[in-house]
């Protein structure tokens, strides 16, 4: 029987463990990655890491065996590590690629295979397509034992990465300001890292144990997945709450009152901090699902804005090719000038804390200042889990009709199709786009207030029969 075709989604190949995500299929993808390195003439050296998912270490060791069988040197982490550590180590060690065995924010039963390019960020769409085209129908056989292979070396690059992060953030200013935080690791690979950098006495840890089932909750740092974070921040009198996803490249936060601060506001806060306080310039890059507040800020600052499809690999391309001050996406992935062209939930969290320390203000006050200056922006999103048939029927309708004519009774003024169907009204917008890995339609909306944004989403879900 022929093997199933493997297709990469928005960020890597992901599948359900024991179904399509098997040792054989991981080997097929690793073999394609090794052959891609050989074909391009890139250094025959890779960094391999993994997060806290089920059998992550075993899958990583199996991938290492495949690389060694193809004559590719492997730098393997001795334990789980954040994805940004793999990206940094790939560049720092002059590797042709990095590989992370992770499904990021997907449900616990999933795992995945992310590829990092030699420049220390997500592989470009062209690079991913080239690897995909080389995936063989059958897995390799006769693989060497990674423990006995001279090409497989175990190295704690995760510890070295923490040193780099510490050198790029003013930790002393954070400590002097007396800032204490709650960190919700969501059972992911970011567990313990804030405490190691700031001191255990300054960090209240939540979900910081090894639990491959993630407590039954997808490790995505969005408000509905963080039931305890707001309460614990208020109860302990902390300045903020920080949550990271399964591989710690994304971030969500709460202010000192326990109110969620999403990535739209974090992007805007850091853009203001970097430009107004640090005096830095550069382009701003956002995905199509990200706040229009950035558009207003870029206009006020005289900077250039680039809007790209969803997927940090599209943001990363601008970092690699141009001069970017800040870039990010709605789902919690942010990057800034002076670090690396990669999402990093640890670094971004610390940078926000530095901003608080140096401003002497509370996070809630800084968010309100943004609204006072650039106008109110409220956001709502629903991931409509449905059948594949209903998902395709809704997409077929949108394609045939060129989008919806009205949203929540408001006339649609224009429809953008850069990625999905983005409907603009006089008040805001609603975006409909499919998940690349699941039978899910994601519906996002922005409006001047939360009630309107929520109504935009709910009426759209109903209209599409989801």
C-alpha positions as CSV (number, residue, x, y, z in Angstrom):
1,X,0.0,0.0,0.0
2,X,1.4,3.4,-0.9
3,X,2.1,5.8,1.9
4,X,-0.1,8.8,2.4
5,X,1.1,12.1,1.0
6,X,2.5,14.4,3.6
7,X,1.7,18.1,3.3
8,X,3.1,21.0,5.3
9,X,0.6,23.6,6.7
10,X,1.0,27.1,7.9
11,X,3.9,26.2,10.1
12,X,5.3,22.7,9.5
13,X,3.8,19.3,9.1
14,X,1.4,18.3,11.9
15,X,-0.7,15.2,12.4
16,X,-2.3,13.0,15.1
17,X,0.2,10.7,16.9
18,X,-0.5,7.1,16.0
19,X,-2.6,8.0,13.0
20,X,-0.5,9.8,10.4
21,X,2.2,11.0,12.8
22,X,4.3,7.8,13.1
23,X,8.0,7.0,13.3
24,X,7.9,5.9,9.7
25,X,6.4,9.2,8.5
26,X,8.8,11.3,10.7
27,X,11.6,9.3,9.0
28,X,10.2,10.1,5.6
29,X,10.2,13.9,6.3
30,X,13.6,13.8,7.9
31,X,15.0,12.0,4.9
32,X,13.5,14.6,2.6
33,X,15.1,17.4,4.7
34,X,18.5,15.7,4.6
35,X,18.3,15.3,0.8
36,X,17.2,18.9,0.5
37,X,20.3,20.0,2.4
38,X,22.5,18.0,0.1
39,X,20.8,19.2,-3.0
40,X,21.1,22.9,-2.1
41,X,24.7,22.6,-1.0
42,X,23.9,24.0,2.5
43,X,26.1,22.8,5.4
44,X,25.3,19.2,6.2
45,X,24.6,19.9,9.8
46,X,21.3,20.2,11.7
47,X,20.0,21.1,15.1
48,X,17.3,18.9,16.4
49,X,15.0,19.7,19.3
50,X,11.6,18.7,20.7
51,X,8.9,20.0,23.1
52,X,7.0,18.2,25.8
53,X,4.6,16.2,23.7
54,X,4.2,12.5,23.9
55,X,7.3,10.6,22.9
56,X,9.0,13.8,21.8
57,X,12.4,12.6,22.7
58,X,11.9,9.3,20.9
59,X,10.7,11.0,17.7
60,X,13.7,13.4,17.9
61,X,16.2,10.6,18.3
62,X,14.6,8.8,15.3
63,X,14.9,11.9,13.1
64,X,18.6,12.1,14.3
65,X,19.1,8.5,13.1
66,X,17.8,9.4,9.7
67,X,20.0,12.5,9.3
68,X,23.1,10.5,10.4
69,X,22.3,7.8,7.9
70,X,22.5,10.5,5.2
71,X,25.9,11.8,6.5
72,X,24.4,14.8,8.1
73,X,25.8,15.9,11.5
74,X,23.2,16.3,14.3
75,X,23.3,18.6,17.3
76,X,20.6,17.1,19.5
77,X,19.2,18.6,22.7
78,X,19.4,16.5,25.8
79,X,15.9,17.6,26.9
80,X,12.9,19.5,25.6
81,X,13.6,23.1,24.5
82,X,11.7,26.1,23.2
83,X,11.5,26.4,19.4
84,X,13.4,29.8,19.4
85,X,16.3,28.0,21.0
86,X,16.5,25.7,18.0
87,X,16.3,28.6,15.6
88,X,19.1,30.5,17.5
89,X,21.3,27.4,17.6
90,X,20.8,26.7,13.9
91,X,22.3,30.1,13.1
92,X,24.9,30.2,15.9
93,X,26.3,26.8,14.8
94,X,26.4,27.5,11.1
95,X,23.8,24.7,10.4
96,X,22.0,24.2,7.1
97,X,18.7,23.7,9.0
98,X,17.1,23.2,12.3
99,X,14.3,20.7,13.1
100,X,11.8,20.9,16.0
101,X,9.5,18.0,16.7
102,X,6.4,20.0,17.9
103,X,2.8,20.7,17.0
104,X,3.0,24.1,18.7
105,X,-0.5,25.0,20.0
106,X,-2.4,22.1,18.5
107,X,-4.4,19.7,20.8
108,X,-2.4,17.2,22.9
109,X,-2.9,14.2,20.5
110,X,-1.0,16.0,17.8
111,X,2.7,16.3,17.0
112,X,4.7,17.9,14.2
113,X,7.9,18.7,12.3
114,X,9.0,22.3,11.9
115,X,11.9,23.2,9.7
116,X,14.2,26.2,10.5
117,X,16.4,27.8,7.9
118,X,20.1,28.5,8.2
119,X,19.3,32.2,8.9
120,X,17.7,31.3,12.2
121,X,14.0,31.6,11.4
122,X,11.2,29.5,9.8
123,X,12.0,27.9,6.4
124,X,10.6,30.0,3.6
125,X,7.6,28.8,1.6
126,X,9.9,27.9,-1.3
127,X,12.2,25.9,1.0
128,X,9.3,24.0,2.5
129,X,7.9,23.2,-0.9
130,X,11.3,21.9,-2.0
131,X,11.4,19.6,1.0
132,X,7.8,18.4,0.5
133,X,8.7,17.5,-3.1
134,X,11.5,15.2,-1.9
135,X,9.4,13.2,0.6
136,X,9.8,9.5,-0.4
137,X,6.9,7.0,-0.5
138,X,8.7,4.7,1.9
139,X,10.7,5.3,5.1
140,X,14.5,4.5,5.1
141,X,15.7,1.3,6.6
142,X,18.9,0.1,8.3
143,X,19.2,3.2,10.4
144,X,22.2,3.6,12.8
145,X,21.8,3.8,16.6
146,X,22.0,7.6,17.4
147,X,24.0,6.8,20.7
148,X,26.7,5.1,18.7
149,X,26.9,7.4,15.7
150,X,29.9,9.9,15.6
151,X,27.6,12.2,13.6
152,X,25.1,12.6,16.5
153,X,26.2,14.9,19.3
154,X,24.1,15.8,22.4
155,X,24.6,19.5,23.4
156,X,22.7,21.7,25.8
157,X,22.2,24.7,23.4
158,X,19.0,25.6,25.4
159,X,21.1,26.8,28.3
160,X,23.3,28.9,25.9
161,X,20.1,30.4,24.4
162,X,19.0,31.6,27.8
163,X,22.3,33.4,28.2
164,X,21.7,35.1,24.9
165,X,18.2,36.2,25.9
166,X,19.6,37.5,29.2
167,X,22.1,39.7,27.3
168,X,19.4,41.3,25.2
169,X,17.0,42.4,27.9
170,X,17.6,44.7,30.8
171,X,16.9,42.1,33.6
172,X,18.4,44.4,36.2
173,X,15.9,47.1,35.5
174,X,13.1,44.5,35.8
175,X,14.5,43.3,39.2
176,X,15.0,46.8,40.5
177,X,11.4,47.7,39.6
178,X,10.3,44.9,41.9
179,X,8.2,43.3,39.2
180,X,6.7,39.9,40.0
181,X,4.8,37.8,37.4
182,X,2.7,34.7,37.1
183,X,4.0,32.4,34.4
184,X,1.6,29.8,32.9
185,X,3.8,27.5,30.9
186,X,0.7,25.5,29.8
187,X,2.9,22.3,30.4
188,X,5.1,23.3,27.5
189,X,8.8,23.7,26.9
190,X,8.9,27.2,28.4
191,X,8.4,25.8,31.9
192,X,10.9,27.2,34.5
193,X,12.6,29.6,32.1
194,X,11.3,32.9,33.5
195,X,12.2,31.7,37.0
196,X,15.7,30.9,35.9
197,X,16.2,34.4,34.5
198,X,14.3,36.6,37.0
199,X,14.6,34.4,40.1
200,X,12.2,32.0,41.6
201,X,11.0,34.5,44.1
202,X,9.7,36.8,41.4
203,X,7.7,34.2,39.4
204,X,4.6,32.3,40.4
205,X,4.5,29.2,38.3
206,X,1.4,27.6,36.8
207,X,1.3,24.4,34.8
208,X,5.0,24.0,34.9
209,X,5.2,20.3,35.2
210,X,5.9,17.6,32.5
211,X,2.5,16.6,31.3
212,X,2.3,15.4,27.6
213,X,-1.5,15.5,27.8
214,X,-1.4,19.2,28.6
215,X,-4.2,18.6,31.1
216,X,-6.6,18.0,28.1
217,X,-6.3,21.6,27.0
218,X,-4.6,22.8,23.7
219,X,-1.5,24.7,24.7
220,X,-2.5,27.8,22.9
221,X,-2.1,31.1,25.0
222,X,-5.5,32.6,24.3
223,X,-8.0,33.8,26.8
224,X,-10.3,30.8,27.0
225,X,-7.4,28.4,27.6
226,X,-6.0,30.4,30.6
227,X,-8.7,29.9,33.3
228,X,-6.4,30.4,36.3
229,X,-3.9,33.0,35.1
230,X,-6.1,36.1,35.7
231,X,-7.2,35.0,39.1
232,X,-3.7,34.1,40.3
233,X,-2.3,37.4,39.1
234,X,-4.8,39.4,41.1
235,X,-4.6,37.1,44.2
236,X,-0.8,37.4,44.3
237,X,-0.6,41.1,43.5
238,X,1.7,40.5,40.5
239,X,2.4,43.1,37.8
240,X,1.4,40.8,34.9
241,X,0.7,37.3,33.8
242,X,2.5,35.6,30.9
243,X,1.5,32.4,29.1
244,X,3.4,30.5,26.4
245,X,2.3,27.8,24.0
246,X,3.6,24.3,23.8
247,X,6.9,25.2,22.2
248,X,7.2,28.6,23.8
249,X,7.4,30.7,20.6
250,X,4.0,32.4,21.2
251,X,2.8,34.6,24.0
252,X,-0.4,35.8,25.7
253,X,-0.5,38.2,28.7
254,X,-2.8,39.6,31.4
255,X,-2.5,42.9,33.0
256,X,-2.3,43.5,36.8
257,X,-6.1,43.4,37.0
258,X,-6.3,40.0,35.3
259,X,-7.5,41.3,32.0
260,X,-6.2,39.6,28.9
261,X,-3.8,41.5,26.7
262,X,-3.7,39.9,23.3
263,X,-0.9,39.9,20.7
264,X,-2.5,42.9,18.8
265,X,-2.0,45.1,21.9
266,X,1.4,43.6,22.6
267,X,2.5,44.4,19.1
268,X,1.2,48.0,19.4
269,X,2.8,48.5,22.8
270,X,6.2,47.2,21.7
271,X,6.1,49.2,18.5
272,X,5.5,52.3,20.6
273,X,8.2,51.4,23.0
274,X,10.8,50.6,20.4
275,X,10.1,53.6,18.2
276,X,9.3,56.3,20.8
277,X,11.5,55.2,23.7
278,X,14.4,53.4,22.0
279,X,14.4,55.6,18.9
280,X,14.4,52.7,16.5
281,X,13.0,52.7,13.0
282,X,12.2,50.1,10.4
283,X,9.3,48.5,8.6
284,X,6.3,46.9,10.4
285,X,5.0,43.6,9.2
286,X,1.7,42.1,10.2
287,X,-0.5,39.2,9.1
288,X,-3.9,39.8,7.5
289,X,-5.6,38.8,10.8
290,X,-3.9,41.4,12.9
291,X,-5.2,44.7,14.2
292,X,-5.7,47.9,12.2
293,X,-4.3,49.8,15.1
294,X,-0.9,49.1,13.6
295,X,-1.9,50.8,10.4
296,X,-2.7,54.0,12.4
297,X,0.5,53.8,14.3
298,X,2.6,53.3,11.2
299,X,1.0,56.3,9.5
300,X,1.6,58.4,12.6
301,X,5.3,57.4,12.8
302,X,6.0,57.7,9.1
303,X,7.0,54.0,8.8
304,X,6.1,51.4,6.1
305,X,3.6,48.6,6.7
306,X,3.6,45.2,5.0
307,X,0.5,42.9,5.3
308,X,1.1,39.2,4.6
309,X,-0.8,36.0,4.8
310,X,-1.2,34.1,8.1
311,X,2.0,32.2,9.0
312,X,5.1,33.6,10.6
313,X,7.2,32.4,7.7
314,X,5.8,35.2,5.6
315,X,6.7,37.7,8.4
316,X,10.1,36.2,8.6
317,X,10.8,36.8,4.9
318,X,10.7,40.5,5.4
319,X,13.1,40.3,8.4
320,X,15.6,38.4,6.3
321,X,15.2,40.6,3.2
322,X,14.7,44.1,4.6
323,X,14.9,46.3,7.6
324,X,12.1,45.4,10.0
325,X,11.4,47.0,13.4
326,X,8.7,44.6,14.5
327,X,6.5,41.9,13.0
328,X,3.9,39.5,14.2
329,X,0.7,37.7,13.9
330,X,-2.6,37.5,15.7
331,X,-1.9,34.2,17.3
332,X,0.8,35.4,19.6
333,X,4.0,35.2,17.5
334,X,6.1,38.4,17.6
335,X,9.6,39.3,16.6
336,X,11.6,42.5,16.9
337,X,14.7,44.1,15.6
338,X,17.9,43.2,17.4
339,X,17.0,39.6,18.4
340,X,16.4,37.1,15.5
341,X,13.9,36.6,12.7
342,X,11.8,34.3,14.8
343,X,8.9,34.2,17.3
344,X,10.1,34.0,20.8
345,X,7.6,34.0,23.7
346,X,10.3,34.2,26.3
347,X,12.1,37.2,24.9
348,X,8.9,39.1,24.0
349,X,7.6,38.6,27.6
350,X,10.8,39.9,29.1
351,X,10.8,42.9,26.7
352,X,7.3,43.8,27.8
353,X,8.5,43.6,31.5
354,X,11.4,45.9,30.6
355,X,9.0,48.3,29.1
356,X,6.9,48.3,32.3
357,X,10.0,48.7,34.5
358,X,11.3,51.7,32.6
359,X,8.0,53.4,32.2
360,X,7.0,53.0,35.9
361,X,3.4,52.4,34.7
362,X,1.0,49.5,35.0
363,X,0.2,47.4,31.9
364,X,-3.5,48.4,32.0
365,X,-2.5,52.1,31.9
366,X,-0.2,51.6,28.9
367,X,-3.0,49.8,27.0
368,X,-5.4,52.6,27.8
369,X,-2.9,55.2,26.5
370,X,-2.8,53.3,23.2
371,X,-6.6,53.5,22.9
372,X,-6.6,57.2,23.9
373,X,-4.2,58.0,21.2
374,X,-5.0,55.6,18.3
375,X,-8.6,54.8,19.0
376,X,-10.4,51.8,20.5
377,X,-9.8,48.4,18.9
378,X,-11.6,45.3,20.1
379,X,-11.0,41.8,18.7
380,X,-12.9,38.5,18.7
381,X,-12.2,35.2,17.2
382,X,-13.9,31.8,17.0
383,X,-12.5,28.6,15.7
384,X,-15.6,26.9,14.2
385,X,-15.0,23.2,14.5
386,X,-17.1,21.5,11.8
387,X,-17.0,18.7,9.3
388,X,-14.8,18.8,6.3
389,X,-17.9,18.8,4.1
390,X,-19.4,21.9,5.8
391,X,-16.0,23.6,5.8
392,X,-15.6,23.1,2.0
393,X,-19.2,24.1,1.4
394,X,-18.7,27.4,3.2
395,X,-15.5,28.0,1.2
396,X,-17.2,27.1,-2.1
397,X,-19.9,29.6,-1.3
398,X,-17.5,32.4,-0.5
399,X,-15.5,31.7,-3.7
400,X,-18.6,31.7,-5.9
401,X,-20.2,34.8,-4.4
402,X,-16.9,36.7,-3.9
403,X,-17.6,36.9,-0.1
404,X,-20.6,38.0,1.9
405,X,-22.7,41.0,1.1
406,X,-23.5,41.9,4.7
407,X,-22.0,41.3,8.1
408,X,-24.3,41.5,11.1
409,X,-26.6,43.6,9.0
410,X,-23.9,46.0,7.9
411,X,-23.0,46.4,4.2
412,X,-19.6,45.0,3.2
413,X,-17.6,47.8,1.5
414,X,-14.8,45.6,0.2
415,X,-13.5,42.0,0.3
416,X,-9.8,41.2,0.4
417,X,-8.5,37.7,-0.5
418,X,-4.9,37.8,0.4
419,X,-5.5,34.9,2.8
420,X,-9.2,33.8,3.2
421,X,-12.0,36.3,2.8
422,X,-11.6,39.6,4.7
423,X,-14.8,41.7,4.7
424,X,-14.5,45.4,5.5
425,X,-17.5,47.4,6.8
426,X,-17.6,51.1,8.0
427,X,-17.1,49.9,11.5
428,X,-14.4,47.2,11.2
429,X,-13.8,43.9,9.5
430,X,-14.4,40.1,9.7
431,X,-12.0,37.5,8.2
432,X,-12.9,33.9,7.3
433,X,-10.0,31.5,6.7
434,X,-9.6,27.8,6.9
435,X,-7.2,25.9,9.2
436,X,-4.5,24.2,7.2
437,X,-4.4,21.1,9.4
438,X,-7.9,20.6,10.9
439,X,-11.6,20.7,9.9
440,X,-11.9,24.2,11.2
441,X,-12.9,27.6,9.8
442,X,-11.4,30.5,11.8
443,X,-13.5,33.6,12.0
444,X,-11.9,36.8,13.2
445,X,-13.3,40.3,13.7
446,X,-12.2,43.8,14.8
447,X,-14.5,46.6,15.7
448,X,-14.5,49.7,18.1
449,X,-15.9,47.6,20.9
450,X,-16.0,43.9,21.9
451,X,-19.8,43.5,21.6
452,X,-19.7,44.5,18.0
453,X,-16.7,42.4,17.2
454,X,-18.3,39.4,18.8
455,X,-21.6,40.0,16.9
456,X,-19.7,40.1,13.7
457,X,-18.2,36.7,14.4
458,X,-21.3,35.0,15.7
459,X,-23.6,36.2,12.9
460,X,-21.0,35.1,10.3
461,X,-20.7,31.6,11.8
462,X,-24.5,31.3,11.7
463,X,-24.7,32.7,8.1
464,X,-22.2,30.0,6.9
465,X,-24.0,27.2,8.6
466,X,-21.1,26.2,10.8
